[in-house]
């Protein structure tokens, strides 16, 4: 069971185990915002609510450059597993400006691509193929990208992750 940790300004910070969350709450470093009904944590002195979302009592400064690393899985997830050229189901990624021509492995130069479009395009640019991109590739934003562990999120987390988007 995992718990979403919110900064004092309600921005998502991390996902921790419910045990770590309970320790933060018991040491008055956090308060429970959402808890899981019908699943208490039993201790020597009684039962405690199992936290689903906690809020830190003091603001924690987060470094400003929280860039999301570029990964194949991330590009496919960002584009919804849809080809950037034809819109069909995508299983590969494509460099818009091919690497052989100096194209970088960046969020702005990578797009999800179906196998057929990737093979047809080969070592050319979309302009040379007279193709248009369906989307404008850009780095992903939002709490679900900067906070690890939110891929398998609890439904109770959705309102708090939506605030960070």
VEXRO-927120 format. One record per residue (C-alpha): x, y, z; residue in three letters. Coordinates in pm, whole numbers. Layout:
VEXRO-927120
R        X        Y        Z   residu
R        X        Y        Z      ALA
...
//
This chain:
VEXRO-927120
R        X        Y        Z   residu
R        0        0        0      UNK
R      145      336     -107      UNK
R       77      691        9      UNK
R       98     1016     -187      UNK
R      295     1290       -8      UNK
R      191     1649      -77      UNK
R      403     1954       -2      UNK
R      252     2221      223      UNK
R      136     2396      -97      UNK
R      -54     2083     -209      UNK
R      192     1995     -487      UNK
R      277     1623     -515      UNK
R      625     1543     -385      UNK
R      664     1167     -361      UNK
R      501      831     -313      UNK
R      604      646        4      UNK
R      499      334      188      UNK
R      207      370      426      UNK
R      445      287      712      UNK
R      668      585      629      UNK
R      360      804      594      UNK
R      231      691      933      UNK
R      567      776     1093      UNK
R      551     1127      942      UNK
R      198     1172     1077      UNK
R      284     1040     1424      UNK
R      585     1275     1445      UNK
R      360     1572     1355      UNK
R      547     1632     1029      UNK
R      236     1561      821      UNK
R     -141     1535      847      UNK
R     -370     1283      684      UNK
R     -577     1434      403      UNK
R     -730     1112      270      UNK
R     -740      775      441      UNK
R     -846      426      340      UNK
R    -1169      319      505      UNK
R    -1205      -34      642      UNK
R     -827      -94      644      UNK
R     -693       42      974      UNK
R     -335       -7     1088      UNK
R     -330     -191     1420      UNK
R      -69      -87     1674      UNK
R        6     -174     2036      UNK
R     -206      116     2163      UNK
R     -492      101     1913      UNK
R     -593      141     1551      UNK
R     -487      422     1317      UNK
R     -629      533      983      UNK
R     -426      399      691      UNK
R     -319      714      500      UNK
R     -376      739      124      UNK
R     -270     1107       95      UNK
R      -73     1310      349      UNK
R       13     1681      362      UNK
R      345     1801      504      UNK
R      311     2062      779      UNK
R      617     2256      660      UNK
R      699     2354      303      UNK
R      988     2161      145      UNK
R     1180     2352     -121      UNK
R     1211     2148     -441      UNK
R     1490     2214     -692      UNK
R     1350     2406     -990      UNK
R     1502     2187    -1258      UNK
R     1296     1874    -1222      UNK
R     1339     1760    -1581      UNK
R     1183     1433    -1681      UNK
R     1442     1202    -1839      UNK
R     1372     1099    -2199      UNK
R     1288      729    -2228      UNK
R     1120      514    -2491      UNK
R      843      427    -2246      UNK
R      797      794    -2160      UNK
R      761      900    -2525      UNK
R      504      627    -2590      UNK
R      315      724    -2273      UNK
R      323     1097    -2358      UNK
R      178     1029    -2706      UNK
R      -85      784    -2580      UNK
R       72      492    -2772      UNK
R      -52      651    -3097      UNK
R      158      711    -3406      UNK
R      252     1075    -3453      UNK
R      209     1042    -3830      UNK
R      -94      820    -3897      UNK
R     -262      785    -3557      UNK
R     -256      404    -3542      UNK
R     -125      206    -3245      UNK
R      244      281    -3190      UNK
R      507       41    -3063      UNK
R      827      223    -3160      UNK
R      965      575    -3141      UNK
R     1096      787    -3427      UNK
R     1347     1070    -3445      UNK
R     1179     1352    -3637      UNK
R     1521     1478    -3745      UNK
R     1713     1149    -3785      UNK
R     2013     1086    -3561      UNK
R     2230     1041    -3871      UNK
R     2159     1408    -3952      UNK
R     2230     1537    -3603      UNK
R     1889     1477    -3444      UNK
R     1901     1461    -3065      UNK
R     1738     1225    -2821      UNK
R     1509     1495    -2683      UNK
R     1139     1526    -2606      UNK
R     1105     1773    -2893      UNK
R     1267     1541    -3150      UNK
R     1104     1209    -3055      UNK
R      754     1092    -3136      UNK
R      568      761    -3096      UNK
R      547      579    -3427      UNK
R      389      265    -3569      UNK
R      623       10    -3723      UNK
R      497       73    -4077      UNK
R      550      452    -4068      UNK
R      889      408    -3902      UNK
R     1007      172    -4178      UNK
R      867      385    -4461      UNK
R     1013      709    -4324      UNK
R     1355      558    -4264      UNK
R     1634      818    -4268      UNK
R     1428     1111    -4396      UNK
R     1251     1404    -4238      UNK
R      871     1442    -4238      UNK
R      906     1738    -4480      UNK
R     1092     1520    -4732      UNK
R      812     1264    -4705      UNK
R      540     1535    -4729      UNK
R      407     1411    -4393      UNK
R      265     1621    -4111      UNK
R      290     1548    -3743      UNK
R      -42     1510    -3565      UNK
R      106     1658    -3245      UNK
R      378     1903    -3151      UNK
R      624     1706    -2939      UNK
R      719     1876    -2612      UNK
R      841     1774    -2268      UNK
R      568     1632    -2045      UNK
R      444     1837    -1751      UNK
R      247     1762    -1437      UNK
R      278     1576    -1112      UNK
R      232     1235    -1269      UNK
R      559     1291    -1461      UNK
R      776     1447    -1191      UNK
R      668     1229     -898      UNK
R      786      870     -914      UNK
R      536      595     -842      UNK
R      221      768     -971      UNK
R      192      539    -1274      UNK
R       -4      292    -1063      UNK
R     -197      559     -878      UNK
R     -474      522     -628      UNK
R     -806      677     -743      UNK
R     -798      895     -430      UNK
R     -481     1064     -567      UNK
R     -640     1194     -889      UNK
R     -765     1531     -757      UNK
R     -422     1609     -610      UNK
R     -229     1503     -920      UNK
R     -465     1709    -1137      UNK
R     -378     2021     -936      UNK
R      -11     1981    -1039      UNK
R      -87     1947    -1410      UNK
//
